[in-house]
Amino acid sequence: MLSIIIPTLNEEKYLPLLLKSIKEQNVEEKYELIVADAGSVDKTLEIARALGCNIIEGGLPAKGRNEGAKVAQGDLFLFMDADLKMPKDFLKKSLKEFKERNLDVASYCLIPRTGRKIFKTAFNLLYNWPITLCQNFLAHGSSAILVKKSIFQEVGGFDEDIKLAEDHYFTRQASKIGRFGVIKSTKVYITMRRFEADGYLPTLFKYLICHLYMFSGKPAKSKIFNYKFNHYEK
């Protein structure tokens, strides 16, 4: 069984798109939907209930994922950000490749949900191609991570004290225990909202500094990497 775990906070705009794309998947694998909510005051919980999600109390993304994992019934976890969207046959292709490659943890290339080719090209040059080329010796995982429950438990879940890129750090730790790979057969759609809210160059620079720091093997726990959860519409 697959457990899809989604941290949320006021995601009435994007959560329906993600859940709808999940419901439209052609997959034989049984799955459950878990929404770990950090106190939404909009229609997020109403939407989640209407679409059959198990709703639990969450927090910042790392805590939300960990809380979701505590109640998950599956032996395979798929952690997804609320503003993602699955393309056709995403689950079918992911699970098939995950099994065929004998993976224990996997991440995905990202497709920006924008009509501007410059951003799609930038994502390929600065993220998709590097993580694919480096997958055999340096694991990266952002926005969507597929992992076996046993590996998640052995790692100890996501470090809730990390300020930024806790998903990358988790993936890197998991790759030391199990076999890691970037899924080749499908990608996942992602919004540009963080770049739009915080500025394209400042956001890019912040992530660049964070990743350079992480080459030391240490997680980014300094306050200079503070993560703002759900400030995009403000």
N, C-alpha and C positions, 0 to 999 in steps of 0.2 A: 504493500500500500504506500502511496505517496502522500506526504503532508505538505501542503503549500502554505507557507507562513508569511504574513504580510503585516509589517508594523504600520500604524496609521496615526494621523493627527489632522483632523479637518481636511479630509481627502474626498469630499463629495464631488469634486470636479473630475478627478482622475480615476478613483477607485471603480466606478461603474464600467469604465472602458476596459480596465484590466480584468475584472470579474467576467464581463461579457466575452472577452477574448478567450478566457479559460473555459467557460461554458460551451463555447463553439468548437473546442478541440475534439478531434476524432481520435480517441485513445481508449484502449481496453483496460488499462491499469486503473484500479480504483483509487480515488483520491479524496482528500478532505481539505476544506478551506478554513484556515485559522487567521482571524484578524486580531492582532494585539494592539489595542487602542490606548493612546496616551491622554485621553480626556477630550475627545472631539465635542464641539458644541454646535456643529452643523449637522448635515444629514448623513454623515458617514456611517454611523451605527444603524440607522434605518435602512440604508442601502445594503449594508452587510447582512443584516437579518433577512431582508427580502430575498437575497440571493443565496441563502443557505449557509452562511458562514458561522463558525463557532467563534464567538467574541469573548476575549479575555482582556484583562487589564495589562497594558504594556508600559511604555515609557519612551526614552530615546531609542533609536533603532536597535542598538545592541541589546538593550534590555528587552525590547519587544520581541526580538527574535528568540532570545533565551526563554522568555516566558511562554512563547508559542511552542517551543520545543518540549517544554515540560508536560504539556497536555497532548502532544502529537501522538497519534496512534500508528503512524507509518514507520517503516524501516528505512525510508528514504525521505530526506527533507529538501524542499525547494524554497529557498528564501528569496522573496521578491520585494522590491520597492513598490509603493502604491502607484507611482506614476508610470509604470511600465505597461507594455502591451505585447501580447503574444502574437506572432504571425501564425498563419495556417500551419497545422501539423507540428507546432513547436514541441508539445509534450511527446508526441509519438516519435519524432526524430531524436529528441534529447535522450529519452529513455532507451531507445534502440542503440544509439551510439555509445551511451554510458556503459551499457552492458557489453556490447561487442568489444570495446576497448579496455574492458575490465577496469574501469575507473572507480575511484573511491570518493573523489571530489572533483567538481568541474565548474568552470565559469563560462561566460559567453562574450562574444563580440557585440558591440552596441551600435544601433542605428538611430541617429537623432531624428526625432519627429519634426522635421522642418523641410521646407521646399528649397532651402538655400544650399546649393551644392558645395559651397566653401566649407560649411560646417561638417557635412558628411565626409568630405575629403580630409578635413582636419582630424576627425575622429579616427579615420583609418590610419592616417600617418602617425598620430600621437598616441593612440591607444590600441586599436585593433591589431595592427600589424606587429607592434612591439610585443604585446602579450602573447601572441601566437608564436612568434619567433623564439621567445624566451621560456615557453611553457615547460620545457624539459629540465630547466635549472632554476627558474625563478617564477613562482606562481603568482598570478594576479587574479583578483575576483572582485567585481563591483556590480552592485544593483541586483544581480541574480546569481545565486550560488546553489548548485545541486550537490548534496553530500549525503553519504550514508550515516544513519543514526549512530552507528557504533563509532565512526570516526569523530563525529560531532562530540560525543560523550567523552571520548579519549582526550580530545583537545581541551575540553572543559567549556565549550561554547564560545561566544563572543566576549571579549574583554570589555566590560562596561565602563572602564576608566579611560579608555582611549578616546581622544578628542576628535580625531579625523582618520578616515581610512581603516576603521576597525574591520571592515569586510576584507580588505587586502591582507591585513595581518592574520585574520582567522584562516584565510585560504592558504597563506604561507605556512602557518603552523600545521594545518591539516595535511599539506603536501609532504611534510616531514614524516608523517605516519603512514599515509596511503598514497596511491597513484593519482596524480593530478593531470588534467588535460583541459584544453579549451575546446568546447564543442564546435565542430566544423560544419555540421549539417544544417544548423539554423542559427539565427541571431535573435536579439530582443530589441524592441523599440523603446526608446527612452526620450523623455522631454528635455528641453534645454532650460528649464525654469530656474535652476540654480545659477547658471551662467547669466541669464537675463536679470535675475534679482540682484546678484552680487557683482555683476560686471564680468565680461568675458576674460579680459586680461588679468584682473585680480584673482579670479577663481582659478585660472590656468596656472598662475604663478604660485598660488597657495598650494595647489596639488603637486606642482613640481618640487617645491621646497619640502613638502611632506614626504614625497617618495625618495628624494635624495637623503633625507634624514633616516628613512626606514632601511636604507642600504646598510646602516650600522647594525641592523638586526633588532633594533629597539622600536617599540610602538610609539606613535605620536601622542604623548600624554601632556605636552606643554599647553598652557592656556592660549598660546598664540594660534593654535590650530582649532580653537573652539568651533563646534558645529551648531548651527542654528537649525532647529527642527521646525518646519512649517512656518516660514516667514515669507513665502514666495508671493502670496497675494496681497501682502500688506504694503 
